[in-house]
């Protein structure tokens, strides 16, 4: 692997670590623990494990596309970066601001951006697109979970007056 490939890989690692840092900054905490959750919510230990694997796959995906197409991949990679921004925003919206409704909008936009990246990456490097499919599946689950959390934790007349 030459120096430019290593630099590109380092850039993709940095981009993904930056997005992942949002989850470290905005932690679930006692507020999340107090919420009503559906029976199918994954266990807390699963989230960091799954996200670690996903971020590795997202990193590899972007790097493979860059290696294949270089600057010609910039339109696709700009949507890739947008998806990382939306990904990072979700933790702040949900856990930081405790705005499940805004987090729901964000996760829908995130889902759409990942689907777009898959479609854009496919003609450049099919493997890169396939590496993002588990990410799309996980975000689909997160979207359903976000929606169900909104439904289960609607303000009631009793706590709206507080």
GIBEL-V784923 format. One record per residue. N is the residue number from 1. D_FIRST is the distance of its C-alpha to the first C-alpha in Angstrom with 2 decimals. Layout:
{{N	D_FIRST} {N	D_FIRST}}
This chain:
{{1	0.00} {2	3.78} {3	6.79} {4	8.28} {5	6.18} {6	6.82} {7	10.25} {8	10.90} {9	10.33} {10	12.60} {11	15.04} {12	15.40} {13	15.94} {14	18.47} {15	20.22} {16	20.75} {17	21.86} {18	24.25} {19	25.72} {20	26.02} {21	27.82} {22	30.77} {23	31.49} {24	31.59} {25	33.87} {26	36.18} {27	37.12} {28	39.67} {29	42.35} {30	46.04} {31	46.52} {32	44.20} {33	45.79} {34	49.19} {35	48.38} {36	49.59} {37	46.73} {38	46.75} {39	46.88} {40	43.52} {41	41.51} {42	38.55} {43	39.02} {44	37.75} {45	35.24} {46	33.51} {47	32.42} {48	29.89} {49	28.54} {50	28.20} {51	26.81} {52	24.07} {53	22.90} {54	23.42} {55	21.48} {56	18.43} {57	18.93} {58	19.66} {59	16.50} {60	14.38} {61	16.71} {62	16.41} {63	12.63} {64	12.72} {65	15.46} {66	13.84} {67	10.82} {68	13.67} {69	16.25} {70	15.24} {71	18.59} {72	20.46} {73	19.84} {74	21.60} {75	24.90} {76	23.49} {77	21.36} {78	24.56} {79	26.31} {80	23.45} {81	23.99} {82	27.73} {83	27.44} {84	25.81} {85	28.70} {86	31.23} {87	29.70} {88	30.03} {89	33.53} {90	34.89} {91	35.07} {92	36.85} {93	39.26} {94	40.04} {95	40.02} {96	40.39} {97	43.01} {98	44.22} {99	44.40} {100	43.73} {101	44.95} {102	42.41} {103	39.66} {104	40.81} {105	40.43} {106	36.97} {107	35.83} {108	37.24} {109	35.33} {110	32.17} {111	32.82} {112	33.37} {113	30.19} {114	28.07} {115	29.91} {116	29.22} {117	25.47} {118	25.47} {119	27.49} {120	25.33} {121	21.99} {122	23.53} {123	23.69} {124	20.14} {125	18.45} {126	21.09} {127	18.96} {128	18.29} {129	22.07} {130	22.91} {131	20.93} {132	23.40} {133	26.51} {134	27.05} {135	26.83} {136	29.52} {137	31.59} {138	31.48} {139	32.44} {140	35.21} {141	36.53} {142	36.25} {143	38.18} {144	40.90} {145	41.07} {146	41.34} {147	44.14} {148	45.94} {149	45.79} {150	47.45} {151	50.11} {152	50.81} {153	51.00} {154	53.06} {155	55.36} {156	58.86} {157	62.11} {158	62.45} {159	59.14} {160	59.12} {161	62.15} {162	60.45}}
